Amino acid sequence: MSAERRHPNVVHQGEVSVMNMEKGRHRMQLRRLGAAAGGQLIGANLTEVPPGAVSFPFHYHCATEEAVYVLSGSGTARIGDARVAVGAGDWIAFPPGPEHPHQMINDGAEPLVYLCVSASIQKVDVVGYPDSKKVAASAGTFEKPIHRWISRQGESLDYWDGEPEAE
């Protein structure tokens, strides 16, 4: 890794810090390539999932489209009710909406390495988690969140709840 960058919009994967995420079977290493290269409307993470592990929880985005390009290894893409075998050279589209929940699973013998691209680095999104019946809402960026909220589906307050001038 060199101390000086060639250009602010050019980054080599070795110049990007690894972000380890581990919680039970959810184990992965991420390199946020899009942000590191100054991307504003296209995000990209280089992701490595070790054998026997799964990526993020099964989820869908309401505002962000994602896609995965598998670079090496093999595994299973969980897309809605389907489980699809995937390997190097496969492109997988995850359009926004509850019809397209997704998760990557490494049931192979070697690391599953893929590039996850998002159509835009949304500053506002709502994410549904069908397995745990959660909903998350966020505003701001990954690095500088303004608001982040997670609750169970179905929980809601009245619009006027707690407003001092509404009593």
N, C-alpha and C positions, 0 to 999 in steps of 0.2 A: 504494500500500500504506500503510494507516494504521498509526500506532504503537500504538494501543490497540484491542484486540479488542472487538467488541460483546458477546460472551459466550464463555466457554471452550469451549462445544460448537458454536459457529458459526464457520465459517472460509470465506473466499472463496479461490478458487484463486490469486488474486494475492497472498494473504498466506502462501502455502506455497512454500518454497524448491524450486527445480527441481533434481532430481538427474539429472545426465547420465550415461548408461551407453553406452560405446562400446568395442567389441571386434570388429574386422573388419566384417562386414555387420550385426552386432548393434548398432544405434544407436537410442536412444530417450531421451526426456525424461520423467521421472516426477515427479508431485507426490503425496505420500503424504497424501491428504485425510483418510482415516479416522483415522490416528494424530494428525494435527494438530488434529482436532476432539475428541480425547479418546476415540475409539472403542476399545472393549476386546474386543468379540466380533464386530465387523464391520469388515473392512478395505476400503479403496477407494483405488485409485491412478488418477489422471488421467494417461493415457499418450499420448504423441505419437511416432509412428514416421515418419521422413521417407521420401520416395519411394526405392525401391530397397533399403530396409533391412528387417531382420527384428527381432522382439522378442526375448524371452528364448530360450535354447535349447529345442528340442522337449523337453517334460517332462510328467510327471504327478505329482500329489501322492497320498500314501497316506491322509492325514488331513484335508486341506483341500479343500473344494469352491470352485471359482472360477467366475465368469461375466463376460462382457464385453458391454457395451452400446456400440455404435459410434455416436459423436456426429457425425463428419464424415469425409469421404474414403471410399476404398474399398480393398479388398485381398482377401487370401485367409486364411481360417482353416484351418490344417492341424490336422485332428482325426483321430488314428489314421492310417489309410491314405488318408483322403479329403482333398481340397483343395476348400474350399467358398468361392465368391465371397461377400463380405460388403460391406455399405455402411451408411450412416447409417440408424438406426432398427432395426438388427438386434440381437437379444439372443442370446448364445451361452452355453450351459451347459457347464461342464467338471466333471462329477462326479469324485470321487476314484477312484483305481485305475488300474492299468496298461492298462485298456481305453480310457482317455480321454486319451492324451497329446495335447498341443496346443501351438500356436505361431501368432502373428499375423505375417503377411507383407504388407508394403506394396508391391504391384506396380502401384499406381496412380500418377497424375501429381501428386497433392497429398498433404500430410501425412494420415496415418491417425490419427485421434484417437478414443480410446475410454476408457470408465470400466471398470476391472477391479475387481470386487467379490469379496471372499472371505468365505465364510460365517462364518468365525471366524478371528481372528488366533491361529493355533495356536502354543502355546508349545513343542510337540514335533511334528515331522513327518519323514517320509522321502520323498524325491523321487527319481524314476527319470528317467534321461536316455537314451532308446532309441537315439539316433543315436551317442552316444559310449560307450554301455554303462557309464555311471557310476551310482552311487547316492550320495545325500547324506543325511545324518541331521543334524538340528539340534535344539537345545533352547535355550530362551530366546526373546527377541524379536529383531527385525531390528536394533533400536538397541543392545540389550544381550545379545549371544549368550552362552550359558553353555558350550555345546559345539557344534562344527561339524566334521563329518567327511565326506570325499568319497573314494571309492575306485571301482575297477572292479568291476562285477558279478562274482560268483564268488570274489572274494578274501575270505578269512575266517580268523580265528584260532580256535584251540580255546578254549573257554570258560575252561579252567584255565591257559592259556598265560601264563607270567610271574608266576603267583601264588606268592609265596615259601612259603606254608604248604601248597601242593599238591604239593610235590616229595618 
